[in-house]
């Protein structure tokens, strides 16, 4: 059995911006809005978790209050890992904007990859200044530096479902 007929064969042109430009139409601007929606969701989740940590701190005679130091980062990482690394392959903000993330060969990201994706984003923006986001202006698939490093693409989910999977 040749590699072309095996069940594990993956098309290399799945996310070709020349053959499927609709996959990447408007992705940059919608990623920005999705980011702000996710910031609001993470802030609300952090507020809720802060209340739980307060109750835990009271019951542990102050020891639980130490969790406040890692709370925002932990909530954000868990949020990204379980939404972006979940079956929808997108955060709530990405879903609202009609986006999803895929690995370069079409598979959905898994929770660990999603968490590393978020960490690389924050490290690249922190260390290399926000100007590093300009990479998306020169990328054919409108990818950011951390997308390129991890081999992922952000695409229009409606077009992907309709034309690749034949769903409406």
C-alpha positions in Angstrom: 0.0 0.0 0.0 1.5 3.3 -1.0 1.6 6.4 1.2 -1.0 8.1 -1.1 -3.7 5.5 -0.4 -3.2 5.0 3.3 -5.6 6.3 5.9 -2.8 8.4 7.4 -2.2 10.3 4.2 -2.6 14.0 4.7 -2.9 16.5 1.8 -0.2 19.0 1.8 -2.3 21.7 0.1 -5.1 21.8 2.7 -4.2 25.3 3.9 -2.7 26.7 0.7 -3.4 30.4 0.6 -3.2 30.4 -3.2 -5.7 27.6 -3.7 -8.0 28.6 -0.8 -7.7 32.3 -0.2 -11.1 32.4 1.6 -9.6 30.4 4.5 -7.5 33.4 5.4 -9.8 36.3 4.4 -10.1 38.8 7.3 -8.2 36.6 9.7 -5.9 39.3 11.0 -8.6 41.8 12.0 -10.9 39.1 13.5 -8.0 37.7 15.6 -7.6 41.2 17.2 -11.3 41.3 18.1 -11.2 37.7 19.3 -8.2 38.6 21.5 -10.2 41.4 23.2 -13.2 39.1 23.7 -10.9 36.5 25.3 -9.4 39.1 27.6 -12.8 40.0 28.9 -13.8 36.3 29.4 -10.5 35.6 31.2 -11.0 38.6 33.4 -14.5 37.4 34.4 -13.2 33.9 35.0 -10.3 35.3 37.1 -12.8 37.3 39.2 -14.8 34.2 39.8 -11.7 32.2 40.7 -10.6 35.1 43.0 -13.8 34.7 45.0 -13.1 31.0 45.4 -9.5 31.6 46.4 -10.7 34.1 49.0 -13.0 31.5 50.5 -10.2 29.0 50.4 -7.9 31.5 52.0 -10.3 32.0 54.9 -10.7 28.2 55.4 -6.9 27.6 55.3 -6.2 30.5 57.7 -4.5 32.6 55.0 -2.5 29.9 53.3 -4.8 29.9 50.3 -4.2 33.6 49.7 -0.9 32.7 48.2 -2.7 31.5 45.1 -3.5 35.1 44.2 0.1 35.4 42.8 -0.5 32.8 40.1 -4.3 33.2 39.6 -4.5 35.3 36.4 -1.8 33.3 34.6 -3.3 29.9 35.7 -6.8 30.9 34.7 -5.6 32.2 31.3 -3.5 29.0 30.6 -6.3 26.7 31.6 -8.8 28.7 29.5 -6.6 28.5 26.4 -5.7 24.9 26.9 -9.2 23.6 27.3 -10.9 25.9 24.7 -8.2 26.2 22.0 -7.1 22.6 22.7 -10.6 21.3 22.8 -12.9 19.8 20.1 -13.9 23.2 18.7 -10.2 24.2 18.2 -11.0 27.8 19.2 -11.4 30.0 22.2 -14.7 31.7 22.9 -13.5 34.9 21.2 -12.3 33.0 18.2 -15.7 31.2 17.9 -17.5 34.6 18.1 -15.3 35.8 15.2 -15.7 32.6 13.1 -12.1 31.4 13.5 -10.4 28.2 14.4 -6.9 26.9 14.8 -5.5 23.9 13.0 -2.1 22.3 12.8 -0.3 22.7 9.4 -1.6 19.3 8.2 -5.2 19.8 9.3 -5.4 18.2 12.8 -6.9 20.1 15.7 -4.5 21.4 18.4 -4.3 19.5 21.7 -4.4 21.2 25.1 -0.6 21.2 25.7 0.1 22.8 22.3 -2.6 25.3 23.0 -1.0 26.3 26.3 2.4 26.5 24.7 0.9 28.7 22.0 -0.4 31.1 24.6 3.0 31.1 26.4 4.9 31.8 23.2 2.6 34.6 22.3 3.1 36.4 25.7 6.9 35.7 25.7 7.3 36.9 22.1 5.3 40.1 22.7 7.1 40.7 26.1 10.6 40.1 24.9 10.5 41.3 21.3 8.0 44.1 21.8 4.5 44.2 20.2 6.2 45.1 16.9 6.7 41.3 16.5 3.0 41.1 15.6 3.9 42.8 12.3 5.1 39.4 11.1 1.4 38.7 10.2 1.6 41.4 7.6 4.2 39.5 5.6 3.0 36.0 6.2 1.1 34.3 3.3 -1.2 32.6 5.8 -1.4 35.7 8.0 0.4 33.8 10.8 2.2 35.3 13.7 5.7 34.3 14.8 4.5 31.9 17.4 2.1 30.3 14.9 5.0 29.7 12.5 7.2 28.2 15.2 4.5 25.8 16.4 3.2 25.0 12.8 -0.4 26.1 13.3 -2.7 28.2 11.2 -5.8 30.2 12.1 -8.5 29.9 9.5 -12.1 30.9 8.8 -14.1 28.1 10.3 -17.3 28.4 8.2 -15.4 28.2 4.9 -13.4 25.3 6.3 -16.4 23.3 7.4 -18.3 24.1 4.2 -15.6 23.4 1.6 -13.3 20.9 3.2 -15.8 18.8 5.2 -18.9 19.5 3.0 -20.9 20.8 6.0 -23.1 23.9 6.2 
